[in-house]
Amino acid sequence: MATHVKVIAALFIVCGAVLAAMAFFAPVILGLVAALVGQSGDPDASTATAILGLTGIAASMFFGVLALPYLLAGWGLWNFRPWARIVGIVLGAISLPQFPFGTLLGIYALVILFRKDTEALFQPVKTAD
């Protein structure tokens, strides 16, 4: 089961990295589009460029906020942190409606993370005093 948990961790890290890349590139792409619109000479171009700029900032913040839990859960699952199993279950459930890749990731994460032998991997190690 440890291998399956590591695979889920890697997939969460990849999802988080893709979302972080989208957070970086969304304002860049929308900024380029705003520059093209601004050069059109249309009287409404200044309004459109402002809207595109604000949309880029909003998209960047949205994707950045989405990337963080995936990256944290991936790191936590990779290191078998007890809290990461719960976060992984929540992210697996949230991923289900994102057809087709999110659905597959969500099903895989939920099936693996709900197993009893996987739960044992995340139990804190008790030391003898």
Beta strands, then each sheet from edge to edge (+ up, - down):
end
